[in-house]
Amino acid sequence: MTVKNLHCAHLATPVGQPGSGRLRYGAAMALYADGLLSAEALEVYRICAPLDAEDPAVLLAQQGLAVPEAVALPPEAELRALIAEADRYLATLPGPGVAEVRMGLAGVRGQPFHPVPAPPNAVLAAHLAAALEPLALTHPALAMAIAATVPHLNWQTFDQYPAEQIGADFRSGNAFCIIIGQDGPIKAQGFDFGLFLVAPHVLYRDHHHKAPELYAPLTGPHGWRFGPASPLIVKPAHEPVWNDPDAPHATKVGAVPFLCLYGWTADVDSPAQVIPADDWAALEALRL
């Protein structure tokens, strides 16, 4: 999607969606800064920003003003917009780890942008749209920001676990991208932040790692457990999960693809290890 096309897509966010007024105003401010929107039109979007159900097109028409034709943000601007939107989202979440991850985001503010390769990824192509569809109903700005950055992020399928330990379904059914970190477009030491996607019904088997970790699930419901002998707990979207260092955890994806923001706040280079369990076959066959 191009600068203008992205902004105009944001201006056209359906009226009534939560956060849509703010999203339209943000796009209007960007277009105004680029000289593509008049001050009079910007004022209309400002007035309508807190009013998600108010259609700015009506007020624009009353004043004889037109919505601009389509334009696109450069990759850096799209990425920084995603980071800002993710930070706003995290600020709404309770629980441990959220403050630490937000501190990591604040710590790289102003750091330079380094373009990264963005090869195609089969898991991303197959499942991201289905994950973003419900997110767009509740958090349209975040959903659009994620979609806009797909051409600028290096989505990879994680294959560092031994195949016989992690299972074929997970090995072929996951994708992640680093937004901030040693290998991301925004560099950081000792801090990783990105997006993680897993195909429907996949079991991410029991594992642990030294890095303390925040999962902020954007879809749900999904199943979680925190040790091979522990029961599976079904959690909805937008209920964060904090894993202390070396704490065991597993995720069973529901019918909607699993999409989350994740943050590792220390020991990001320490490898993860699978924890054996005798009920994986049953959990992989389970449908939530």
C-alpha positions as CSV (number, residue, x, y, z in Angstrom):
1,M,0.0,0.0,0.0
2,T,1.3,3.4,-0.9
3,V,1.7,6.9,1.8
4,K,-1.3,8.3,0.3
5,N,-3.3,5.1,-0.1
6,L,-2.6,4.2,3.5
7,H,-3.7,7.5,4.9
8,C,-6.8,7.6,2.7
9,A,-7.6,4.1,3.8
10,H,-7.4,5.3,7.4
11,L,-9.6,8.3,6.5
12,A,-12.2,5.8,5.2
13,T,-12.2,3.7,8.4
14,P,-15.9,2.7,8.9
15,V,-17.8,5.1,11.1
16,G,-18.8,3.6,14.5
17,Q,-15.8,1.3,15.0
18,P,-14.1,1.9,18.4
19,G,-11.1,4.2,17.9
20,S,-12.0,5.1,14.3
21,G,-12.4,8.8,15.0
22,R,-8.8,9.0,16.3
23,L,-7.5,6.9,13.5
24,R,-9.1,9.2,10.9
25,Y,-7.7,12.3,12.7
26,G,-4.2,10.7,12.8
27,A,-4.3,10.1,9.1
28,A,-5.6,13.6,8.5
29,M,-2.7,15.1,10.5
30,A,-0.2,13.2,8.4
31,L,-1.8,14.3,5.2
32,Y,-1.9,17.9,6.4
33,A,1.8,17.7,7.4
34,D,2.6,16.6,3.8
35,G,0.6,19.5,2.3
36,L,-2.1,17.2,1.0
37,L,-5.0,18.3,3.3
38,S,-6.2,21.8,4.0
39,A,-6.3,23.3,7.5
40,E,-10.1,23.6,7.2
41,A,-10.4,19.9,6.4
42,L,-8.0,19.0,9.3
43,E,-10.2,20.9,11.7
44,V,-13.2,18.8,10.6
45,Y,-11.3,15.6,11.5
46,R,-10.2,17.1,14.8
47,I,-13.8,17.8,15.8
48,C,-14.8,14.3,14.9
49,A,-11.8,12.6,16.5
50,P,-13.6,11.7,19.8
51,L,-16.8,10.9,18.0
52,D,-16.4,7.5,16.5
53,A,-20.0,7.5,15.2
54,E,-19.7,10.9,13.6
55,D,-19.1,10.8,9.8
56,P,-16.6,13.6,8.9
57,A,-17.7,13.3,5.3
58,V,-21.0,15.0,6.2
59,L,-19.4,18.0,7.8
60,L,-16.8,18.2,5.0
61,A,-19.7,18.3,2.4
62,Q,-21.5,21.0,4.4
63,Q,-18.4,23.1,4.2
64,G,-17.7,22.4,0.5
65,L,-14.5,20.4,1.3
66,A,-13.4,17.2,-0.3
67,V,-11.6,14.1,1.0
68,P,-8.1,13.9,-0.6
69,E,-7.4,11.3,-3.3
70,A,-5.3,8.4,-2.5
71,V,-1.3,8.7,-1.2
72,A,1.5,6.2,1.1
73,L,3.7,6.5,4.2
74,P,7.4,5.6,3.8
75,P,8.3,2.4,5.6
76,E,9.9,4.1,8.6
77,A,6.8,6.2,9.3
78,E,4.6,3.1,9.0
79,L,6.8,1.2,11.4
80,R,6.9,4.0,14.0
81,A,3.2,4.4,13.7
82,L,2.8,0.7,14.6
83,I,5.1,1.1,17.6
84,A,3.1,4.1,18.8
85,E,-0.2,2.2,18.3
86,A,1.2,-0.9,20.1
87,D,2.3,1.2,23.0
88,R,-1.1,2.8,23.3
89,Y,-2.6,-0.6,23.3
90,L,-0.3,-2.0,25.9
91,A,-1.1,1.0,28.1
92,T,-4.7,-0.3,28.4
93,L,-3.6,-3.7,29.7
94,P,-3.2,-4.7,33.4
95,G,-0.7,-7.1,34.9
96,P,3.0,-7.8,35.3
97,G,5.5,-7.1,32.5
98,V,3.5,-4.5,30.7
99,A,5.4,-1.6,32.3
100,E,8.7,-3.2,31.5
101,V,7.9,-3.7,27.9
102,R,6.6,-0.2,27.6
103,M,9.8,1.0,29.1
104,G,11.7,-0.9,26.5
105,L,9.6,0.8,23.8
106,A,10.3,4.2,25.3
107,G,14.0,3.4,25.5
108,V,14.4,3.1,21.7
109,R,12.4,6.2,20.8
110,G,14.4,8.2,18.3
111,Q,16.7,5.3,17.4
112,P,17.5,5.1,13.7
113,F,15.6,3.0,11.3
114,H,17.3,0.2,9.4
115,P,15.4,-1.4,6.5
116,V,15.2,-5.2,6.7
117,P,14.4,-7.8,4.0
118,A,10.8,-8.7,3.8
119,P,10.6,-12.1,1.9
120,P,7.2,-13.8,1.5
121,N,6.1,-16.1,4.3
122,A,3.5,-18.8,3.7
123,V,2.1,-18.8,7.3
124,L,1.7,-15.0,7.1
125,A,0.0,-15.1,3.8
126,A,-2.4,-17.9,4.9
127,H,-3.4,-16.6,8.4
128,L,-2.7,-12.9,9.1
129,A,-5.9,-11.6,7.4
130,A,-8.1,-14.0,9.4
131,A,-6.3,-12.8,12.6
132,L,-6.7,-9.1,11.8
133,E,-10.4,-9.4,10.9
134,P,-11.7,-9.6,14.5
135,L,-9.0,-7.2,15.8
136,A,-10.2,-4.6,13.3
137,L,-13.6,-4.7,14.9
138,T,-12.3,-3.7,18.4
139,H,-8.9,-2.0,17.7
140,P,-9.0,-0.8,14.1
141,A,-6.0,1.5,14.4
142,L,-3.8,-1.3,15.6
143,A,-5.1,-3.7,13.0
144,M,-4.4,-1.2,10.2
145,A,-1.0,-0.4,11.6
146,I,0.0,-4.1,11.6
147,A,-1.3,-4.6,8.1
148,A,0.5,-1.6,6.8
149,T,3.9,-2.8,8.0
150,V,3.8,-6.3,6.4
151,P,5.9,-5.2,3.4
152,H,8.6,-3.8,5.7
153,L,9.1,-6.5,8.3
154,N,11.1,-9.7,8.1
155,W,8.4,-12.4,9.0
156,Q,10.1,-15.7,9.5
157,T,9.0,-19.2,10.5
158,F,10.8,-20.1,13.7
159,D,12.7,-23.4,13.2
160,Q,15.3,-23.5,16.0
161,Y,13.6,-26.2,18.0
162,P,14.4,-29.8,17.0
163,A,11.5,-31.0,14.8
164,E,10.9,-34.2,16.7
165,Q,10.5,-32.2,19.9
166,I,8.4,-29.2,18.9
167,G,6.1,-31.2,16.4
168,A,5.4,-30.8,12.7
169,D,2.3,-28.6,13.1
170,F,4.1,-25.9,15.0
171,R,7.2,-26.0,12.9
172,S,5.2,-25.4,9.7
173,G,2.5,-23.2,11.3
174,N,4.2,-20.2,12.9
175,A,5.6,-16.9,11.9
176,F,7.2,-14.0,13.8
177,C,8.8,-10.7,13.1
178,I,11.1,-8.6,15.2
179,I,10.2,-4.9,15.3
180,I,12.7,-3.8,17.9
181,G,15.8,-5.9,18.7
182,Q,19.2,-6.8,17.5
183,D,17.8,-8.2,14.2
184,G,15.0,-5.7,13.8
185,P,14.6,-2.4,11.9
186,I,14.9,-0.6,15.2
187,K,18.0,-1.9,17.0
188,A,18.1,-2.7,20.8
189,Q,20.3,-4.7,23.1
190,G,18.7,-7.0,25.6
191,F,15.2,-6.2,24.4
192,D,13.1,-7.8,21.7
193,F,9.6,-6.7,20.7
194,G,7.6,-8.0,17.8
195,L,4.6,-9.9,16.5
196,F,3.9,-13.7,16.6
197,L,1.4,-15.6,14.5
198,V,0.4,-19.3,14.8
199,A,-2.1,-21.2,12.6
200,P,-5.5,-22.4,14.0
201,H,-5.6,-25.4,16.3
202,V,-1.7,-25.7,16.6
203,L,-0.2,-26.6,19.9
204,Y,2.9,-24.7,20.8
205,R,4.3,-27.4,23.1
206,D,5.5,-26.9,26.6
207,H,8.8,-25.0,26.7
208,H,10.8,-22.5,28.7
209,H,13.5,-19.9,28.2
210,K,15.7,-17.6,30.3
211,A,14.1,-14.5,28.8
212,P,11.2,-13.0,30.8
213,E,8.4,-12.7,28.3
214,L,5.1,-10.8,27.8
215,Y,2.5,-12.1,25.5
216,A,-0.2,-9.6,24.6
217,P,-2.7,-11.8,22.6
218,L,-4.7,-9.8,20.0
219,T,-7.0,-12.8,19.2
220,G,-8.7,-15.4,21.2
221,P,-9.9,-17.5,22.8
222,H,-6.8,-19.7,23.2
223,G,-5.6,-22.3,25.7
224,W,-2.6,-21.8,28.1
225,R,-0.9,-24.0,30.6
226,F,2.1,-23.3,32.8
227,G,3.7,-26.7,33.3
228,P,3.1,-30.2,31.7
229,A,1.1,-31.3,34.7
230,S,-1.1,-28.1,34.9
231,P,-4.6,-27.8,33.4
232,L,-5.3,-26.0,30.2
233,I,-6.8,-22.5,30.9
234,V,-8.8,-20.9,28.1
235,K,-8.2,-17.1,28.0
236,P,-9.8,-14.5,25.8
237,A,-8.1,-12.0,23.5
238,H,-6.5,-9.0,25.2
239,E,-5.6,-10.8,28.4
240,P,-1.8,-10.6,28.8
241,V,0.4,-13.5,29.9
242,W,3.7,-12.8,31.7
243,N,6.2,-15.7,31.8
244,D,9.0,-15.3,34.4
245,P,12.5,-16.5,33.5
246,D,12.5,-20.3,32.8
247,A,8.8,-20.6,33.7
248,P,7.2,-23.4,31.7
249,H,4.3,-22.5,29.3
250,A,2.4,-23.9,26.4
251,T,-0.2,-22.4,24.1
252,K,-3.1,-24.2,22.3
253,V,-4.5,-22.1,19.5
254,G,-8.2,-21.9,19.0
255,A,-10.2,-21.6,15.8
256,V,-8.9,-18.1,15.1
257,P,-5.2,-17.8,14.3
258,F,-3.1,-16.7,17.3
259,L,-1.7,-13.2,16.9
260,C,0.1,-11.4,19.6
261,L,2.5,-8.7,20.5
262,Y,5.4,-10.1,22.4
263,G,8.2,-8.6,24.4
264,W,11.4,-10.1,25.8
265,T,13.0,-7.8,28.4
266,A,16.3,-9.6,29.1
267,D,18.5,-12.5,28.1
268,V,17.1,-12.4,24.5
269,D,19.9,-14.6,23.1
270,S,19.3,-17.5,25.5
271,P,17.7,-20.4,23.6
272,A,14.3,-21.9,24.4
273,Q,14.0,-25.6,25.3
274,V,11.1,-28.0,25.0
275,I,9.8,-29.6,28.2
276,P,8.6,-33.2,27.5
277,A,5.0,-34.1,28.2
278,D,2.9,-37.2,27.6
279,D,-0.4,-35.6,26.5
280,W,0.7,-33.6,23.4
281,A,-1.2,-35.9,21.0
282,A,-4.5,-35.3,22.9
283,L,-3.9,-31.5,23.1
284,E,-3.1,-31.4,19.4
285,A,-6.3,-33.2,18.6
286,L,-8.3,-30.9,20.9
287,R,-10.5,-28.2,19.4
288,L,-11.3,-25.3,21.6
